[in-house]
Amino acid sequence: KELYFRPQEPVPLREAVEMARDKFTIVMPDPVLVKQVSYQGGQAWELQNPPDYLARVLLLADEETGNIKRFDIHFPRPK
């Protein structure tokens, strides 16, 4: 399962990380570590060490501004 969210307008990386923690209630250690990755031919940031109930959290960057345009939250497969 996956959840995709697009903010009304692209947001800076720092604000996107705060949104992931606060709006989606993702419990992350402080400071949150992110890693720059390539995803589907584009630029993205991956939150490191997500909680067990999440498989992956990606923040996809807008090519023009570098700001975050989409949140991709991936859940692990059920057992």
Phi, psi and omega in degrees: 000150180219151177232129178243138179223133176243120175291163181302326175214154180304142182240153178299155183305312182302316179294323179296320178296317177297321179296319179300318181288315188272310185285321181264359179052049175268118182281115181229149176292162179248123004278155177281132178263136177233152181231133179283129181224162173263133183219120179050043177078006180235179180269138179211164174241134180249126176289130182272146178056055177291162177298162184301332182281359176237141178272321184198142175233117180245141175244107185275131185267146173284132184297324184283312187261337185082355178284164184277124183253342182206143175254126175245117180245119182252134180256148178292156177292141177293151180277000000 
